[in-house]
Amino acid sequence: MKSGVSTLAVAVLLSLSCAACKDTKTLQQNQQLTSQVADLQKENGDLGNNVELLTAERDSLKKENDALKSELNARKPKRREAKATSRKRHRRAKPQTTA
């Protein structure tokens, strides 16, 4: 009976040490994943800031472009509208024949 109890005790100790190793490995993986998530959240925040800056810059350039277009249109000479062509047929002179 002593050998059965001692075998059981050894088995329990080995299983606890294995469980402790697995827990340590899982803890390390958890810490790595936590740091990766923190890095990704920081990158996401940076990218969000970049999007806001680029949007503001785009809006500013669009306003400047519109102002330049209106200035260019103001400088162009105004043309009169072309008259609509008449739909009347013009008679052609018949060629003269000599007889």
C-alpha positions as a printed NumPy array, in Angstrom:
array([[   0.   ,    0.   ,    0.   ],
       [   2.926,    2.294,    0.678],
       [   4.208,    1.851,   -2.841],
       [   0.768,    2.727,   -4.224],
       [   0.601,    5.907,   -2.117],
       [   4.144,    6.894,   -2.999],
       [   3.449,    6.307,   -6.703],
       [   0.35 ,    8.415,   -6.398],
       [   2.325,   11.164,   -4.635],
       [   5.003,   11.15 ,   -7.367],
       [   2.322,   11.308,  -10.054],
       [   0.668,   14.253,   -8.317],
       [   3.989,   16.096,   -7.987],
       [   4.843,   15.513,  -11.662],
       [   1.417,   16.661,  -12.811],
       [   1.654,   19.808,  -10.654],
       [   5.097,   20.627,  -12.049],
       [   3.785,   20.135,  -15.604],
       [   0.797,   22.308,  -14.814],
       [   3.098,   24.965,  -13.396],
       [   5.184,   24.878,  -16.61 ],
       [   2.08 ,   25.209,  -18.737],
       [   0.844,   28.067,  -16.577],
       [   4.22 ,   29.82 ,  -16.899],
       [   4.222,   29.337,  -20.669],
       [   0.64 ,   30.568,  -20.913],
       [   1.498,   33.56 ,  -18.749],
       [   4.434,   34.458,  -21.006],
       [   2.259,   34.172,  -24.11 ],
       [  -0.393,   36.303,  -22.438],
       [   2.162,   38.993,  -21.616],
       [   3.473,   38.965,  -25.213],
       [  -0.027,   39.263,  -26.594],
       [  -0.835,   42.071,  -24.168],
       [   2.224,   44.028,  -25.292],
       [   1.35 ,   43.41 ,  -28.958],
       [  -2.189,   44.676,  -28.362],
       [  -0.802,   47.792,  -26.654],
       [   1.533,   48.409,  -29.625],
       [  -1.309,   47.974,  -32.096],
       [  -3.524,   50.353,  -30.131],
       [  -0.741,   52.953,  -30.182],
       [  -0.283,   52.5  ,  -33.94 ],
       [  -4.036,   52.801,  -34.417],
       [  -4.057,   56.072,  -32.48 ],
       [  -1.14 ,   57.393,  -34.541],
       [  -2.856,   56.433,  -37.79 ],
       [  -6.06 ,   58.105,  -36.632],
       [  -4.12 ,   61.304,  -35.965],
       [  -2.507,   61.07 ,  -39.416],
       [  -5.921,   60.677,  -41.041],
       [  -7.198,   63.768,  -39.245],
       [  -4.149,   65.799,  -40.31 ],
       [  -4.394,   64.653,  -43.919],
       [  -8.118,   65.403,  -44.009],
       [  -7.524,   68.927,  -42.717],
       [  -4.716,   69.437,  -45.259],
       [  -6.926,   68.132,  -48.084],
       [  -9.726,   70.51 ,  -47.107],
       [  -7.299,   73.419,  -47.008],
       [  -5.904,   72.542,  -50.451],
       [  -9.416,   72.178,  -51.851],
       [ -10.334,   75.666,  -50.624],
       [  -7.136,   77.083,  -52.11 ],
       [  -7.818,   75.275,  -55.397],
       [ -11.37 ,   76.637,  -55.555],
       [ -10.096,   80.171,  -54.887],
       [  -7.511,   79.847,  -57.655],
       [ -10.125,   78.504,  -60.081],
       [ -12.467,   81.394,  -59.383],
       [  -9.583,   83.856,  -59.807],
       [  -8.676,   82.221,  -63.113],
       [ -12.268,   82.385,  -64.321],
       [ -12.444,   86.064,  -63.379],
       [  -9.364,   86.811,  -65.508],
       [ -10.623,   85.032,  -68.625],
       [ -12.228,   87.345,  -71.175],
       [ -15.917,   86.797,  -71.493],
       [ -16.911,   85.487,  -74.891],
       [ -20.115,   86.266,  -76.633],
       [ -22.309,   83.345,  -77.383],
       [ -22.029,   82.199,  -80.961],
       [ -25.109,   82.761,  -83.051],
       [ -27.091,   79.68 ,  -83.824],
       [ -26.655,   78.669,  -87.419],
       [ -29.633,   79.175,  -89.625],
       [ -31.441,   76.079,  -90.756],
       [ -32.438,   77.618,  -94.063],
       [ -30.923,   76.05 ,  -97.097],
       [ -28.882,   78.306,  -99.254],
       [ -29.455,   78.041, -102.935],
       [ -26.448,   77.264, -104.997],
       [ -25.924,   78.958, -108.238],
       [ -26.386,   76.553, -111.128],
       [ -23.323,   76.147, -113.273],
       [ -23.712,   77.796, -116.638],
       [ -23.557,   75.537, -119.596],
       [ -22.499,   76.713, -122.997],
       [ -24.366,   75.387, -125.905]])
